[in-house]
Amino acid sequence: MKRTSRLLGLCTALALTMPVMAFELVHDGGTLTLDQSPSTIASFDLAVLDSLNELGIEVAGVPKSTYAGSLEKYNQAAKVGTLFEPDYPALEKLSPQLIFAGGRSQKALQELNKIAPSASLNADPRAFMESFRSNNMALAKAFQKEEQAIQAIDEDLKALHAANQGKTGAFLFAINGNVMAHVPGDRFGYAYELAGLKSVLPAKAPDAVAAPRAEPGSEAAKAAAAARAQTIAAIAQAEPDWLIVLDRGAINGGEKTAANTLAKHPELSQTQAYKQGRVYYADPNGWYVIGGGLGNLKAITADMLATMK
């Protein structure tokens, strides 16, 4: 009995002397632990920024970008670089206690770690919803905000999948009068998983390697253009129930040209989806710039549902 009491006393003493990690974040690089929750945060990842904003966590430093809607207040926040390149002197001046690297600034992660503990939470395009939930639950748990996370979109997501049950779709990336398809596994392939649509084209092969960008006017560029044209022709022939279109040129208030591009396209304009108005024009900033943030995905899902139900 005395031995048990001594052991309990020793365990209690050790528990009192050992540091308590008040902040623990599971991220792409492992587990990041801090002895207190960070009060000064910089984020190059706009999806993380959007999630933190939705959870009521303030962010002090952000990259240069155009912020609108619920993120508009970050137009006035300290700028610590661009989405691609951190401004290290600006970061040092800010003295953050935690930095989030984004997909575009991933190569800077090692340098960012020299300024402050840094983490990354990237989405997996092949399992987008799974990684979305995993990343945001890890973020919410670290800041003790679990109750506020994830449930935000579940109701609309369920309704959206019910509305699209048994239906097919094609995601089109429109830029400079050209149209490119994205299939499951591509950057915007999560559109199918999110909308509950079956792609009319096969998913990207797991071991597929991205081809380097061909020199304009080269034989490789001509071959790539011909391949894209064949893909678009296959989509038109498959007659998808929905066309989801991202207008790249309309990002940050740019000119909207996708609708005109589709109207003039000899094949897409003849599909029943186009003729019957079953075209969903994705919010370019939400899809291209922000991505899988809690607030953003809630808005995207609600907007898709309003169009597709």
GINOR-V578471 format. One record per residue. PHI is phi as a letter, one per 20 degrees, with the letter a starting at -180 (* if undefined). OMEGA is omega in degrees with one decimal (999 if undefined). D_FIRST is the distance of its C-alpha to the first C-alpha in Angstrom with 2 decimals. Layout:
PHI&OMEGA&D_FIRST + PHI&OMEGA&D_FIRST
This chain:
*&179.3&0.00 + f&-179.9&3.80 + f&178.5&5.35 + f&179.8&5.10 + f&179.5&6.26 + f&179.1&8.65 + f&178.6&9.90 + f&178.8&10.62 + f&179.6&12.29 + f&179.1&14.23 + f&179.1&15.40 + f&-179.9&16.55 + f&178.7&18.38 + f&179.8&20.02 + f&-179.6&21.12 + f&-176.4&22.70 + e&-179.7&24.51 + f&-179.6&25.73 + f&178.2&29.13 + e&179.0&29.42 + e&-177.0&32.44 + f&-177.0&34.30 + c&-180.0&37.04 + c&-176.6&36.87 + c&174.1&40.07 + e&-177.4&40.56 + c&-174.2&44.20 + g&-176.2&46.66 + e&-178.5&45.48 + p&179.6&41.73 + c&179.3&39.20 + d&-179.5&40.05 + c&176.3&37.32 + c&-177.8&37.97 + f&173.0&35.74 + b&-179.4&37.76 + f&-176.5&40.19 + f&179.0&43.67 + d&177.6&46.19 + d&-173.1&49.21 + c&171.1&50.00 + c&180.0&53.03 + c&172.7&53.86 + e&179.6&56.61 + e&-176.0&55.56 + f&173.8&57.36 + f&176.6&55.33 + f&177.7&52.15 + g&179.7&54.07 + f&179.0&55.09 + f&178.3&51.55 + f&177.9&50.15 + f&179.3&52.99 + f&-179.2&52.22 + e&179.0&48.56 + n&178.5&49.65 + d&-178.2&48.62 + f&176.5&51.26 + d&-173.6&52.76 + e&-176.1&54.56 + c&-177.9&56.48 + c&176.8&58.43 + f&175.7&61.19 + f&178.7&64.83 + a&175.1&65.71 + d&-177.2&67.22 + d&-178.2&64.64 + c&178.1&65.59 + m&-177.6&64.17 + f&179.2&60.56 + e&-174.9&60.44 + g&-177.7&63.59 + f&-178.1&61.73 + f&170.3&60.88 + f&-178.8&64.55 + e&-178.3&63.75 + f&177.7&60.56 + f&179.7&60.56 + e&-173.4&62.01 + d&178.7&60.21 + p&177.0&62.58 + d&177.6&63.81 + f&-176.5&62.15 + d&-173.1&62.90 + c&175.7&62.75 + f&171.8&60.29 + e&-172.1&61.79 + f&175.4&59.47 + g&178.8&60.84 + f&177.9&60.42 + f&179.7&56.82 + f&177.4&56.08 + f&179.9&57.68 + f&-178.2&55.55 + l&179.9&52.32 + f&175.1&50.39 + e&178.6&46.65 + b&178.5&47.05 + c&173.1&50.08 + d&173.8&50.85 + e&176.7&53.40 + d&178.3&55.67 + g&-178.0&57.22 + f&-178.3&60.39 + d&-175.0&58.61 + g&-177.3&56.14 + f&-178.4&57.78 + e&-172.9&56.91 + g&-178.8&53.13 + f&178.4&52.59 + f&178.9&54.66 + f&-179.9&53.03 + f&177.3&49.61 + f&179.6&50.98 + e&179.8&51.49 + a&174.9&48.34 + g&-173.7&45.74 + c&-177.7&47.83 + c&174.9&47.32 + c&180.0&49.58 + c&-176.2&49.41 + e&178.5&52.39 + e&176.7&53.44 + e&-177.5&54.13 + f&179.5&57.63 + e&177.8&56.88 + b&-169.1&53.88 + f&-175.7&54.62 + f&177.8&52.83 + f&-180.0&49.66 + f&175.5&49.62 + g&-179.7&50.70 + f&-178.0&47.72 + f&-178.4&45.28 + f&-175.6&46.63 + f&174.3&46.79 + f&176.8&43.37 + f&178.9&41.94 + f&-178.9&43.96 + f&179.9&42.95 + f&-179.3&39.23 + f&-179.8&39.41 + e&178.8&41.01 + l&-179.8&38.88 + c&-173.8&42.03 + g&-174.9&41.25 + f&-177.9&42.60 + e&-173.2&45.99 + e&168.8&46.46 + m&-175.7&48.27 + g&-175.9&48.99 + g&-174.4&52.02 + d&-170.9&54.20 + g&-176.1&52.83 + f&179.1&55.15 + f&-179.6&58.31 + f&178.7&57.31 + f&179.6&56.96 + f&-180.0&60.35 + f&178.8&61.97 + f&177.5&60.88 + f&-179.7&62.18 + f&-176.1&65.50 + d&-177.7&65.89 + g&178.5&64.70 + m&-177.2&66.93 + d&-178.2&68.83 + d&-179.8&69.59 + b&174.4&69.97 + b&177.8&70.96 + e&-177.4&69.79 + c&178.1&72.61 + d&-175.2&72.37 + d&178.8&75.68 + b&176.6&76.95 + l&178.5&80.46 + n&179.2&82.14 + d&179.7&80.08 + c&178.1&77.52 + c&-179.7&74.61 + e&170.7&72.25 + d&-179.8&68.46 + d&176.1&66.73 + g&-176.5&63.03 + o&173.4&61.38 + f&-176.2&63.75 + g&-178.9&62.80 + d&177.9&63.80 + f&179.0&63.08 + f&178.8&60.24 + g&-178.6&63.03 + f&179.5&63.09 + f&-179.0&59.36 + f&-175.5&59.43 + e&-176.4&62.56 + m&179.7&61.78 + d&174.4&65.03 + e&178.7&65.76 + f&177.1&67.53 + f&177.4&71.04 + d&178.6&70.53 + f&177.1&68.01 + f&177.2&64.84 + f&179.3&64.81 + f&-177.8&63.82 + g&-177.4&60.28 + e&-179.1&61.70 + f&179.2&64.70 + d&-179.4&65.48 + f&179.3&67.15 + f&177.9&70.70 + f&-179.2&71.74 + f&-177.2&74.03 + f&177.0&77.60 + f&-180.0&80.32 + g&179.0&82.51 + n&-178.8&85.69 + f&177.8&84.42 + f&178.4&84.64 + f&178.7&80.87 + f&178.8&81.01 + f&179.1&83.77 + f&179.1&81.82 + f&178.8&78.71 + f&178.5&80.88 + f&178.8&82.41 + f&178.0&79.01 + f&179.6&77.88 + f&178.2&81.10 + f&179.1&80.47 + f&179.5&76.96 + f&177.7&78.32 + f&178.8&81.03 + f&177.6&78.43 + f&-179.0&76.57 + f&-179.7&79.81 + f&-178.3&80.70 + f&179.4&77.29 + l&178.2&77.88 + f&177.8&74.37 + f&-178.9&73.58 + c&168.2&72.46 + d&175.4&73.28 + d&-171.2&70.70 + c&174.4&72.40 + d&-178.7&71.05 + e&-175.9&73.79 + f&-177.3&72.85 + f&-177.2&75.72 + e&179.7&74.55 + f&179.4&71.37 + l&175.1&71.13 + n&179.7&74.19 + f&-176.9&76.44 + f&177.5&79.34 + e&-177.5&78.56 + c&-173.4&80.53 + f&-178.6&78.55 + f&178.5&80.37 + f&178.1&83.71 + f&179.5&82.57 + f&-178.3&81.65 + f&-177.7&84.88 + e&-176.8&86.94 + f&-174.4&85.02 + f&-178.0&87.31 + d&-178.3&84.55 + f&-179.5&81.67 + f&-179.9&84.11 + e&178.8&85.29 + f&178.4&81.92 + f&178.1&81.35 + f&179.3&78.18 + f&-176.9&80.32 + f&-177.1&83.22 + e&175.7&81.03 + m&177.7&78.98 + e&178.5&75.73 + c&177.8&75.00 + d&178.0&71.88 + e&-176.9&72.32 + f&175.3&68.91 + f&-172.0&68.22 + f&-179.8&68.79 + f&-179.1&66.45 + f&-177.2&63.61 + e&-171.1&63.85 + e&-173.3&65.02 + e&-173.7&63.54 + e&178.8&60.28 + n&-167.7&59.04 + e&172.0&55.62 + e&-177.4&54.42 + g&-178.6&52.88 + f&-177.4&55.74 + f&-178.2&58.43 + f&174.6&57.48 + f&179.9&57.26 + f&179.8&60.82 + f&-177.8&62.11 + f&179.4&60.75 + f&-179.5&62.19 + f&177.3&65.52 + f&-179.5&65.74 + f&179.5&65.00 + f&-179.6&67.72 + e&-169.4&70.20 + e&-175.6&69.21 + f&999&68.39
